Every structure is written in structure tokens, then in C-alpha cells.
Amino acid sequence: MAKKKKARAGVGKRGSDAGRAVTAYQISPRVARQALTEPYRCRRGCNDPLTRQLWIYTLDPSVSDSEGGVAKVEVPWEPLEPGPTGALFEVIGAGAPAPLADPGRLALDDPRWLASDGVPPSPSDSRFHLQMAYAVCSLTYAAFRRALGRNIAWAIDPGGDGRARLRVRPFAYEERNAAYSREAGELSFGYFRAGTRPAGFTIPGGLVFTGLSHDVVAHETTHALLDGLRASFQEPTNVDVPAFHEGFADLVALFLHFTYPGVVEEALRRSRGVVARGSVLADIAREFGHARTDGGGAEALRSGIDVAGIQAFDSDEPPGEASGPVVYDAALDAHDLGTVLVSAVFEAFVTIVRRKTGRLMRVAGLDPRDFGTIPLDDALLEAVAKETGDVAEQFLTMCIRAIDYCPPVDMLLGEYLRALVTADMELEPVDRWGYREALMRSFRRRRIFPEDVLFMTVDAVRWQPPERRLEIPALAFGQLRFDGEPGRAAGPEELERQARILGDFVTHPDHAPLFRLIPPAAPRPEGIVQVSPAIVESIRVSRRGAPDGRILFDTIAEVTQACVAERDGALMDVVGGCTIVIDHEGEVRFAIAKGVTAPERLDRQVRAIRGPLAPLWQRRSEGSMHRFVARDGMLRRIHAGRVPRAREPS
């Protein structure tokens, strides 16, 4: 991992005991890159529309129009070059298989497409594939931007024009696969032929395109967004790291289902108001799962529900041993372990929906226990669907906002629970409906526990403030420069200036231990044979709207430090670091740190390297010892390392 850090050396200098200057910290290129990824901005008076309408599949081509499978969506407006190519995405249509025609470059700004809301949905029209990919990628990015209150920078290198655009290839290869690649700077979607006896409505031997699955496109776009927010989450230091990448991407795809009212209403009509019975809502990549079978069961690729009994899928139910949900097991592969996280969050969502829609049943003169047993009239169904969609939007926002409260390295699933609870409590101190309680109970039911937490209560689970008051006055909002509003920094130079202020503060010998950093020129801890300078990975503003109308502004920063540790006769790269949350007055509210010297953390990494994550590491000889170094492309390698008979989207 240390070998991959490309940062500017010599940014911060401190004197050593020998009187010579040493490098205290470096600034990652990611800091300046934050200003190079920017959606289209309409200046006041430009008269541009806010959105453009485009046709999409809300789930995939196998879902009937009568179930809301086709919809017009409001995609954020931007002028588009043929491709379509905008400020964030460049869709490339090369590689369409026969009998589809080469789509060329789709010009959505052409008057005929503007007048008809784009290309009508059809798997046989290759132009629609380009439109579908562009629309779903844009909607996923917009969900992150709303939740975090800022632009999200890609982790990819900028192009020749200085802009970082993610390339999107709907016809990338003939495989049962789809992938995000930081190295290639693209999302690639495969296509394949179904078996002779596929499930569902898939035609035997028919073409199936992963780029026409809303879930797969949203999932892969989420991988790219998460990589932009936490680049070190591609370092496989423990089994939870790849599992979190997969589970988080599934969560975003799952909750985006609920942004389409037609899908929600029809699913609830058929399930008589019970969300957990609406398989269209809970399934992930349904057509893909149906097409890969050959006479087997009609199952989606994955599902947000992990129990057979509906009554058991409820965080208010005590954890059962015989019929309870699937529990955490470090031996599970990344996708299956990620699904444990998905079901924990989705169960909490279902619980809150039950709590909140029960009052609607009582207003209608019905017993809430009648959900699922009697048909709902149209007015009640519409109200239940609206409430369900609102709760789903809140959960989606919570899931995304929690990323700002995750440690920058070595992610654990229990730490995501702490991030969820902390992020929500920052905005909503009074939890009337028990969102945080439901989450803690659902994680408890799956035996996902945060480390060093003795009680599953909000005060114990939430992150704690620093041991002592820390203030960085130069990072108070009054001292920062913005490009019109706090969601946009004034430019790369301003971001680097802020990074230098932060780097000077966190590497100061009086402060470094509080951020779990090893100060420059300090003695190396036992077992650490090499210490690199700290790296300021990112510094960016977050703007969040609270339910009571307050707008909260914070600065979110990441600082990491790479070391080489000796463990059990071998060398390995270990990265520590800290996520720092600074309020608008410059006070450090949270320092969410992972040190490199914790014995249990080093033991966990050794077990992962020599066990389930061995294919993601390589062994090199260094003199009389050998050294384990992480391979590039964790997500791509997870695909290749999965069961060969079915290479599945990651």
C-alpha cells in the first residue's frame, strides 16, 4: 500500500533531533482533484431547465410495465455532447453485439430526442442502452450529491482537458459481469446469452445486458463514488473491506427502487402493504439471476431479505437461533458477507415502515396487523406507498451520509453502524420513530458488533469526541474561500492551502497521538520497521439539511499514514489514519482514527492475507525476509476469484 501513495513530498517540514528537516506530511493529488470533478452549473439567468426527462427501465427489461417497469425520470440538466457526454460521464457505444446495430454516438440534445424524452425503452435499440446507462449513472450521482451537499470527485485521473469524466461502456464484453475500474477510469457492462431453461420471463438463449439492469448500473456507479470518497477502501486489509464495498453498493441500488412511485405502489398492492413481501422491491438484479439459471429456481442475483418467515424479518423481534437471519461469518465471500450488511439495514428500514404506516391503518379504522391479509383501497395504498418512499429516501440519505463518519482505512462492518448512528444523531437528536434503535437491533440480530462497545445503545455506539478540545481556527468557515457557495471550493490552490493547514496541525507532536499518527522523527513503535510521512488525502465541505430546517456545515478530511510492520517473520504494508470532522467554527468534533500499532488489527490483517484474501495480495522477497503487498484492482480480482461457473457483477 505504501508503494501506491503518490503525493507531493516536502509540503510540511519539521526539525528532527539531529537538527535537520524531515518531511512531516504530504498532500495527495486527490486534494486538488476534488475541484476537477464538477457537474454542470447553470449561472443565474441562463434560463436552462433544471432537469430533462428520459425513459428508463426502473428495474430491468423483465419487469412488466404494469408493475412500473418503465418510467420517465427527471435527470439533472446539462448540455450534452454526442455520446452522450456531459461533465461527469462519457458513454461509449462501441461493441454492440449482433443483431443490435452500432449505436454510434447518441445526441440527446437533438430536438427530436428532446421532444420525445429520449429513445423509447427497448432492448433491441442499442441507442436506448446508451440512454439507460447515462440516466441511471446521473441519478445515482445526484443522490450522493444531495445527501452530502457537495460535489463528489472521481478517484480516476483527469483527461487531457483537465476534467475527470468516468467512461461508461454498455457493451464492454461478452461476459456475465460488470465492473468499475479505477485504473481504466470506467464502468464496463457485459452481456451474455441466457441458458436453455432460464427462469422468469427471460427467453431461452436470449441476450441479457447487465447495462439494462438498473441495479447493476447503480451498483457499479456506487463503487466509483465510494472510491472517490474513500480510496483506501480498495485496500483488502480484512474481510469486511471488500464486503462493505459490495454491501454498500447493493444498499444504494436497493433504496433507489423506492424512488419510482409506480414500482412501489404496484408492489405494495400485490403484497397487500407488506414491504418484505414485495420481491420486486427487495430483489437485486432480478433478470440477471433468472437468466443465469438453467432449470433452477427463479431467484434474483441477491436480495435484501435473508429470512423465510415474514414475521421474523423485523428488528423488533428477538434474535432467534433456528429461524433467525443469516449472521456475520468471516468465512463468507465478499458478496455473501456484504449481503449480511444489506439485510441488516433493509430490515431496519422495513421495521420503520411498519411503525409509521401502522398509524395510517388505524386512521382508516383497520388493525395494523391486517397488513398482508386484506386488500388496501386505492387511497390507503397511495398513502402507504408515499410513506414507504419517504422512509426509503431517509435511509438512502443516512447510508450515504454515514460514509463521512467512517474511518479512512481498514473498514469494519460494525464501524459502519457507528457511522450511521453518529451521522443521524448529528442532524436529528430526537429519534421519535427509533431509526437508530432499529438499526442497532438489526445489526445485533446478525451479530455485527462494533469493537470496544459494551452496550447496544446510542450513547455507546456513536463515535465520541476527541479526548480534549481541539480547534483549528484557520479552518473555520470565515477563513475559507468558496466558489459562490460552501459546496464548491475556490479551486485546487485553495484546497491545497487548507490541506497544509490541516497537515501542520495533525502532525504536530502535541496533536499526532490524538489522530493515531506517528509524529515525524518520533521513535518507531514496536513491530514497525518503517514509517512514511502522513498524507492529507482529502479535505472537503459537507452541507446537510436537518429535519427542523437547520443547515449544518462541516469540513470532512482524511489523513492516512503508511507503515511497514513485521509480524510472524514477514513484512507487510499497514496503513493507519483518521477521518476528521471539523465544524464551521474550526472545532474538531470527531477524530475517527485507526492506528497501525493495535495488535488485534495486525493479527486480523495477517489472518486475512494468509487466508480468505490471499489472492488479493502478493508475496515478494526482500533480503532474508518476504513481504506481503496488496495487488491493484481489488474489485476486479473479487470478480475473477469468485466461483468460476458464474462470474457475477461486483
C-alpha positions, 0 to 999 in steps of 0.5 A: 500500500505504501508503494501506491501513495503518490503525493507531493513530498516536502509540503510540511517540514519539521526539525528532527533531533539531529537538527535537520528537516524531515518531511512531516506530511504530504498532500495527495493529488486527490486534494486538488482533484476534488475541484476537477470533478464538477457537474454542470452549473447553470449561472443565474439567468441562463434560463436552462431547465433544471432537469430533462426527462428520459425513459428508463427501465426502473428495474430491468427489461423483465419487469412488466410495465404494469408493475412500473417497469418503465418510467420517465425520470427527471435527470439533472440538466446539462448540455450534452455532447454526442455520446452522450457526454456531459461533465461527469460521464462519457458513454461509449457505444462501441461493441454492440453485439449482433443483431443490435446495430452500432449505436454510434454516438447518441445526441440527446440534445437533438430536438427530436430526442428532446421532444420525445424524452429520449429513445423509447425503452427497448432492448433491441435499440442499442441507442436506448442502452446508451440512454439507460446507462447515462440516466441511471449513472446521473441519478445515482450521482445526484443522490450522493450529491444531495445527501452530502451537499457537495460535489463528489470527485472521481478517484480516476485521473483527469483527461487531457482537458483537465476534467475527470469524466468516468467512461461508461461502456454498455457493451464492454464484453461478452461476459456475465459481469460488470465492473468499475475500474479505477485504473481504466477510469470506467464502468464496463457492462457485459452481456451474455446469452441466457441458458436453455431453461432460464427462469422468469420471463427471460427467453431461452438463449436470449441476450441479457445486458447487465447495462439494462439492469438498473441495479447493476448500473447503480451498483457499479456507479456506487463503487466509483463514488465510494472510491472517490470518497474513500480510496483506501477502501480498495485496500483488502486489509480484512474481510469486511473491506471488500464486503462493505464495498459490495454491501454498500453498493447493493444498499444504494441500488436497493433504496433507489427502487423506492424512488419510482412511485409506480414500482412501489405502489404496484408492489405494495398492492400485490403484497397487500402493504407488506414491504418484505413481501414485495420481491420486486422491491427487495430483489437485486438484479432480478433478470440477471439471476433468472437468466443465469439459471438453467432449470433452477429456481427463479431467484434474483442475483441477491436480495435484501431479505435473508429470512423465510418467515415474514414475521421474523424479518423485523428488528423488533423481534428477538434474535432467534437461533433456528429461524433467525437471519443469516449472521456475520461469518468471516468465512463468507465471500465478499458478496455473501458477507456484504449481503449480511450488511444489506439485510441488516439495514433493509430490515431496519428500514422495513421495521420503520415502515411498519411503525409509521404506516401502522398509524395510517391503518388505524386512521382508516379504522383497520388493525395494523396487523391486517397488513398482508391479509386484506386488500388496501383501497386505492387511497390507503395504498397511495398513502402507504406507498408515499410513506414507504418512499419517504422512509426509503429516501431517509435511509438512502440519505443516512447510508450515504451520509454515514460514509463521512463518519467512517474511518479512512482505512481498514473498514469494519462492518460494525464501524459502519453502524457507528457511522450511521448512528453518529451521522443521524444523531448529528442532524436529528437528536430526537429519534421519535420513530427509533431509526437508530434503535432499529438499526442497532437491533438489526445489526445485533440480530446478525451479530455485527458488533462494533469493537470496544462497545459494551452496550447496544445503545446510542450513547455507546455506539456513536463515535465520541469526541476527541479526548480534549478540545481541539480547534483549528481556527484557520479552518473555520468557515470565515477563513475559507474561500468558496466558489459562490457557495460552501459546496464548491471550493475556490479551486485546487490552490485553495484546497491545497492551502487548507490541506497544509493547514490541516497537515501542520496541525495533525502532525504536530507532536502535541496533536499526532497521538490524538489522530493515531499518527506517528509524529515525524522523527518520533521513535518507531513503535514496536513491530514497525520497521518503517514509517512514511510521512502522513498524507492529507488525502482529502479535505472537503465541505459537507452541507446537510439539511436537518429535519427542523430546517437547520443547515449544518456545515462541516469540513470532512478530511482524511489523513492516512499514514503508511507503515511497514510492520513485521509480524510472524517473520514477514513484512507487510504494508499497514496503513493507519489514519483518521477521518476528521470532522471539523465544524464551521467554527474550526472545532474538531468534533470527531477524530475517527482514527485507526492506528497501525500499532493495535495488535488485534488489527495486525493479527486480523490483517495477517489472518486475512492475507494468509487466508480468505484474501490471499489472492488479493495480495502478493508475496515478494522477497526482500533480503532474508525476509518476504513481504506481503503487498496488496495487488491493484484492482481489488474489485476486479480480482473479487470478480475473477476469484469468485466461483468460476461457473458464474462470474457475477457483477461486483 
